[in-house]
Amino acid sequence: MNKKRKEKNLMEKETLDDLKEFKNFLTEGKVILDKATTDLELEEALSIFNKLISKTASGSQVPHANQLYHMRGLCYFKLKRLELAEKDFQ
C-alpha cells in the first residue's frame, strides 16, 4: 500500500513539474513574441509554441491549448504566413 502511495505521489510530482515547465515555456514564448523585432526572434517564439503544441497533441495534460494556437497564429501573422495564421486562429 505504501508503495502505491509513493508511486502516486511521484506521478503527481511529475505532472506538476510538467505544468511548471509548460508555463515557463509559455511565458518565455510570449515575452519573445512581444519583444520580437526580427524574423529570427519570431521564429524562436514559433519554435517554442510548436513544441508546446506537440506536447498537447501527444496526450499530455496541458492547459491553454487554444491560447497556444492563438500565440502561434500571431507568430505566423507577423511572419506574413497568412494561411498558417488563419488556420491557427480558427
C-alpha positions as CSV (number, residue, x, y, z in Angstrom):
1,M,0.0,0.0,0.0
2,N,2.8,2.4,0.9
3,K,4.5,1.6,-2.5
4,K,1.3,2.6,-4.4
5,R,1.1,5.8,-2.5
6,K,4.7,6.6,-3.3
7,E,4.1,5.9,-7.0
8,K,1.0,8.1,-7.0
9,N,2.9,10.9,-5.3
10,L,5.7,10.6,-7.9
11,M,3.2,10.7,-10.7
12,E,1.6,13.8,-9.2
13,K,5.0,15.5,-8.8
14,E,5.9,14.7,-12.4
15,T,2.6,16.2,-13.6
16,L,3.3,19.3,-11.6
17,D,6.8,19.6,-12.9
18,D,5.4,19.2,-16.5
19,L,2.9,22.0,-15.8
20,K,5.6,24.3,-14.4
21,E,7.8,23.6,-17.4
22,F,4.9,24.3,-19.7
23,K,4.1,27.6,-18.0
24,N,7.8,28.7,-18.1
25,F,8.0,27.9,-21.9
26,L,4.7,29.7,-22.5
27,T,5.9,32.8,-20.6
28,E,9.2,32.7,-22.5
29,G,7.4,32.4,-25.8
30,K,5.1,35.3,-25.0
31,V,8.0,37.5,-23.9
32,I,9.9,36.8,-27.1
33,L,6.9,37.3,-29.3
34,D,6.0,40.6,-27.6
35,K,9.6,42.0,-27.9
36,A,10.4,40.5,-31.3
37,T,11.8,42.9,-33.9
38,T,13.3,40.4,-36.3
39,D,12.1,37.3,-38.1
40,L,14.7,35.3,-36.3
41,E,13.1,36.2,-32.9
42,L,9.7,35.4,-34.3
43,E,11.0,32.0,-35.5
44,E,12.3,31.4,-31.9
45,A,8.9,32.1,-30.4
46,L,7.3,30.0,-33.1
47,S,9.6,27.1,-32.2
48,I,8.5,27.3,-28.6
49,F,4.8,27.3,-29.4
50,N,5.3,24.4,-31.8
51,K,7.0,22.4,-29.1
52,L,4.2,23.1,-26.6
53,I,1.5,22.3,-29.2
54,S,3.2,19.0,-29.9
55,K,3.1,18.2,-26.2
56,T,-0.7,18.8,-26.2
57,A,-1.1,16.6,-29.3
58,S,0.9,13.8,-27.7
59,G,-1.8,13.4,-25.0
60,S,-0.1,15.4,-22.2
61,Q,-2.5,17.1,-19.8
62,V,-1.6,20.6,-20.8
63,P,-3.9,23.6,-20.3
64,H,-4.4,26.5,-22.6
65,A,-4.3,24.7,-25.9
66,N,-6.4,27.4,-27.6
67,Q,-4.0,30.1,-26.3
68,L,-1.1,28.2,-27.8
69,Y,-2.7,28.1,-31.3
70,H,-3.5,31.8,-30.9
71,M,0.1,32.7,-30.0
72,R,1.5,30.6,-32.8
73,G,-1.0,32.3,-35.2
74,L,0.4,35.7,-34.1
75,C,3.9,34.5,-34.9
76,Y,2.7,33.3,-38.4
77,F,0.8,36.6,-38.9
78,K,3.9,38.7,-38.1
79,L,6.0,36.5,-40.4
80,K,3.4,37.1,-43.1
81,R,2.5,33.4,-43.3
82,L,-1.2,34.3,-43.5
83,E,-2.7,31.0,-44.5
84,L,-1.0,29.3,-41.5
85,A,-2.0,32.2,-39.2
86,E,-5.7,31.8,-40.4
87,K,-5.7,28.1,-39.6
88,D,-4.4,28.7,-36.1
89,F,-6.8,31.5,-35.5
90,Q,-9.7,29.2,-36.5
